[in-house]
Amino acid sequence: MPAAKKEIKSTKKKKKVKAFPTIGIGASAGGLDAIGSFFDAMPAEFPDMAFVVVSHLDPTHSSILPELLQKHTQMAVHPVKDSMQIQPHRVYVIPPDRDLRIENGKLRLTQFHASSSPRAPINHFFRSLAEQLAERAVGIILSGMGSDGTIGIQSIKGELGMVMVQDPASAKYDGMPQSAIYTGLADFVLPPEEMPEQLIRYVDRMLKGEPVPAEKMPSNVLKKIHGILRTGTGHDFSYYKNSTVQRRIGRRMNIHGIENPSEYDRYLQNDPREATALIKELLIGVTSFFRDPAAFEALKKTGLPQLVENVPEGDTLRAWVAGCATGEEAYSLAVICREYLGEHRPDMDIQIFATDLDEDAVQRARTGLYAGDIAADVDPRRLKMFFKKDNHAYRVRAGIRETIVFAKQSVIKDPPFTKLDLICCRNLLIYLDTKLQKRLLPLFHHSLNPKGILFLGTSETIGEFTTLFSSLNDKWRIYQRKAGTHSQLQPIDFSFPLPKHGPQGVPIKKQMDITTLAEKTLLDVHTPPGMIIDANGDIRYIHGRMHRYLEHAQGPVRSYNAFEMAREGLKIHLIAAMRKMQPQSDSLKKDIQIEQDGHTLDVRVTISPMPQEETRGLYMVVFEDLSEEKRPEPKQPVTATGKDNLTARNQALEQELKATRNKLRTTVEELESSNEELRSANEEYQSANEELQSANEELNSSKEELQSLNEELETVNSELQGKVQQVEKAYDEMRNMLNSMDIPTIFLDDNLCVRRFSTNAAKIAELLEADVGRPFQQLSSKILDVDLEHAIQKVREIQHRLEMQVKTAEGNFYLMRILPYPYLENQRLGVVLTFVDIKELKAMTKQLQFAEDAWRFAEGIVETVREPLIVLDQNMKTISANAFFYRLFRSSEQDVEGSSLYDLGDGQLDIPELRKVLEEVLPSSQSFQDHEIEFDLPGVGQKKLRLNARRIHEHGVAKDRILLAMEQVAQEE
C-alpha cells in the first residue's frame, strides 16, 4: 500500500503549471560525458520541453559546465539566475554554490549552507519538480557516486511523472544509477545516447492528449484488468478509487505507446511482467522520514502523553503502522516513541507492527538500510542517535529495528491486529473508495484499546464516525477512541468469480483429480510435523501441528524464531545441532525428551539441508513422536521376593540418581564459572567493539567527506578536461593560422625563453621543437646589425610596440615588430616577435625612387628650355607648364594647372584651327610640327607662335599625355 502521499486535491496541486514538460537531469562524478552523450543524441526537432541540469559542483569554484555543454547542443545553455523564467528548448545549469527549485514556472535559487550531511541538490530539485509539474515532470539519473536523486525520483513517480536511469554498465560511476534502480521505480534503464528517442516518444504522446484517459476507460475493461491482477497476484484493487487506478493505468499505457484501453487489456494478459509493473505502479509509496515534521511533533506532544497515561505499569505500548511502504514512517514513529518514553517512562517497552501489501517494500523495510540523502529529512541529533553510517548509506540501529515487526498484510482482507494503543494510517485511505473507508474506520476502532490513538494523514478525516472518535488535534488529524463505545463491524466481501481463463488463456480446471486429492490428504494426515528454518533459527514455513514442540514466550512477539520458541528440552539440542549443520552436510537425527505440561515426550528430531539451489541455506526440521511406539510391559504378580528386588532396585536407582545429581551440580557450577568468564570476556569484547564502532563511524564520516570532495574534484576535472580540449583546439587553430600567414612569429616568456614559434621562424633563427624553453639569447639569429636583446628589453619597459626594418644574412628584408605579450591572467609579461617579408616593398620603393629621379631629371630639362612648354591630358586639361609659359601668358601655377587649354588667359588659344589639330590630328598620329598660329596677348599685343606637339606614353598611366611646345616667330618672318 502507498505510505505517505499528499492528496491530489490539495492547495499545492492547484498551483501546478499545465505547460510543457521539464526534464531534470541529475549527475555527479563522471556525469559530464553522460550529459554530453545525451545532448549529442538529441535531434534538432523535438516537442516543447525544457532541460535543467543539476550536478555536484565544487561550491568554492566557478563552473564552466554551461560553456562545455554548449558544444553538445544547438539549444541555448544558461547558468541559472534567481527567478529566471523557464522556457522550452533551453538548457539550464545549476550554479556551484546554490540549491535549486522550481516554483510557478520560475527557477529559484537558495543559498547552500555547508553541513555534516552530504549535499543532495538533485533530490531538492526533483521534489519541487514533482510538486509543481506532476505528470509533466521527468527525472533522469546519470553517472555519479552515492545516492542523490533516489528520494527525488520517488516524489516524481508518486505524482505520475516518468523516470529514466542510466544503464550502470555504461556509467563511469554506478552508485547513483544503482541506487535509483534498486527502488524499482525506473521506467527506462538505458545508455545516455538511447534516452532521447524514448523521451521524445513519451513527451510527444503526453502532449497529444490527456496522459490519463479516465473518461475513455470502459467499465468492462476496468473489471477485466482488476480480474487479471487478482488472478495473477491475489490482490484486489477494485476497492481503490477509480480515478487513482485509471491514472496509473493511463501512465503505463503512455509508457508503452498504447492508446486503446482494450489493447492494453490484451497486452496485460499476454505479458505477466506488465501485471507486476502495474501493481508496482499502484503500490508506489511516496514516503520519507518524518514527513510533515510538525505532525509528528504534535503526536509526541498531544497523543503520546494520553497513551502513556492509559497504559498500565509493566505493559508494552503496542502500535500498528498500516501501509508502511519501505518503513520510513514506522521508524519515525519508533524514534519519537523512544524519545518520549526515554524522558517519561523509560521502563516501558514498545512493540510496533508495520504492514504493507508490497512484499518487496516490506523486505527493504526489514533491512533498515536507507540512502545517505535521508540526512536531508532527519536532523543531525536523531541521525547520530538512531542511525549508523554504512558505507554510503544509513542503517537504523538495532535498538530501534528490534521494536518493529514488519509483515506483508492487506488491511482489506487480512485480520487486523487487536488490543492496540496506537494506529498510524497516514495517506492510505485517500486511495480507497468511500465505501471501504467507512468499513475500515470502525475496524480501526475495534482494534484500539479504550482511549487509543488514531493518527491519519493531513488529507484524511474520520468523516461521520464522530461517535467513535474524538479529536485531539484537528490540523494534524490525531484522534482518540472514545471510551465506552462499540463499533458495528461490517464484513467486507472479498469473494469474486474465478475467471474462465488464466493469464495465458489456459482454461482453469473446475475440480482436482483424485490423485492430487489423495496426495494432499496423505500429507496432511500421515506426514509428521516439521518446519523450515534458516541458520539463525528464523521460521520460514511450518507443516502440521507444532504446539507440542514450539510455544510463544510471554511478552511481546519480536520474531518467529525456533530457538526462542522451542520447548524445554528441545532448545539446547536444536541450537547445538544447527551449529554443526552446513548446506552440504548430511541429515542429522537425535532422540531427545521434551517437557510438555508436566509430561515427558520422547521425540526424534531429524534436520536435513534443503537440496535445491533456490533454497540453499534453509533446513528442514522434522519431529517424530516416539512415545506412541513404546508399549507398557505386562504386569507381573508382586511377590515377597519381587518386593525385595524392587526395593533393592529402587535404592540402587536412588544412589545412581544422587550420584548423577552431584555430577550435574558440579557440571553446573563449572558451567556457571565458565559462563562468568565468558561474560567477562564478552563485556571486554563489547567495550572493544564499541570503541571500534566509534572509530569506524569516524572513518565513515571522513570517508563520506572525502567522497564528496572526490565527486567535486571529479566534476571539476571533467570540466577542466573539456577546457583543455578547447585550449588544444584553439592552439591548433592558432598554429595553423600562424603557419598559413607566412609571417615568422616567435613567442618569448617573461624570462625571454622560447614558448612557441611558427614553422617558418627558421628563416629568422635556428629553431627546432627541442628549443622550446631555451633562452632566446642562446639561439643563432640571422638578423644583421640589430641588438635584438636590447630592443626586446625596451619593449618590456615601455610596454609598447616597436617596429624596424631588418636584414638577414641571406639578404632578405623584414619589418620586425616586437609587441608586449601578457599571459597567465596578466601576471606574466612576455613578448611576441613578428617578421613581415618586405622584399617586394623594397623593390617597389627602389622603382619609385628611380621614377622620382627620372621625373626630377625631366623637370630640370623642361625648366631649362627657354620656350613655353605645357603638358595636357586627353581632355586638354593642363597638367603642368614651365616658367616661360607662365611668363608668356602672365599667369601662375594655380591659374593654369587643372584648367582647359582653351580657357587660359582670355581664351586666346581657343582657336578652331588649333582645336582641329589637337583633337583630330594627334589621335591619329604621334605628333605634329611647325604649326603656326596668331593671337592677341593682353599687354603684349599680336603674337605669332609655331607649335610642336607629341603624344607621351607614361608607364602605369592608362591614357597618353600631350606635350605642347610653343616657339615665338619673329614678325619679320
Secondary structure, DSSP 8 states (H G I E B T S, - for coil): ---S---TTSHHHHT---SS-EEEEEE-TTHHHHHHHHHHTS-S---S-EEEEEE---TTS---HHHHHHTT-SSEEEE--TTEE--TTEEEE--TTEEEEEETTEEEEEE----SS---HHHHHHHHHHHHHGGGEEEEE-S-SS-TTHHHHHHHHHTT-EEEEE-GGG-SS-HHHHHHHHTT--SEEE-GGGHHHHHHHHHHHHHHS-SS-GGG--HHHHHHHHHHHHHHHS---TTB-HHHHHHHHHHHHHHHT---HHHHHHHHHH-HHHHHHHHHHHT-----TTSSHHHHHHIIIIIHHHHHHHS-TT--EEEEEES-TTSHHHHHHHHHHHHHHHHH-TT--EEEEEEES-HHHHHHHHHTEEEGGGGGTS-HHHHHHHEEEETTEEEE-HHHHTTEEEEE--TTTS----SEEEEEE-SSGGGB-HHHHHHHHHHHHHHEEEEEEEEE-TT---TT-TTTEEEEETTTTEEEE-TT---------------SB-TTS-B--SS--HHHHHHHHHHHHHS--EEEEETT-BEEEEES--TTTB---SS-----BHHHHB-TTTHHHHHHHHHH--TT---EEEEEEEEETTEEEEEEEEEEE--SGGGTTEEEEEEEE-GGG----------HHHHHHHHHHHHHHHHHHHHHHHHHHHHHHHHHHHHHHHHHHHHHHHHHHHHHHHHHHHHHHHHHHHHHHHHHHHHHHHHHHHHHHHHHHHHHHHHHHHHHTT--EEEE-TTSBEEEE-GGGGGTB---GGGTTSBGGGS-B-EES--HHHHHHHHHHHTS-EEEEEEETTS-EEEEEEEEEEETTTTEEEEEEEEEE-HHHHHHHHHHHHHHHHHHHHHHHHHH-SS-EEEE-TT-BEEEE-HHHHHHHT--HHHHTTSBGGGSTTTTT--HHHHHIIIIIHHHSSEEEEEEEEEEETTTEEEEEEEEEEEE--TT-SS-EEEEEEEE--TT-
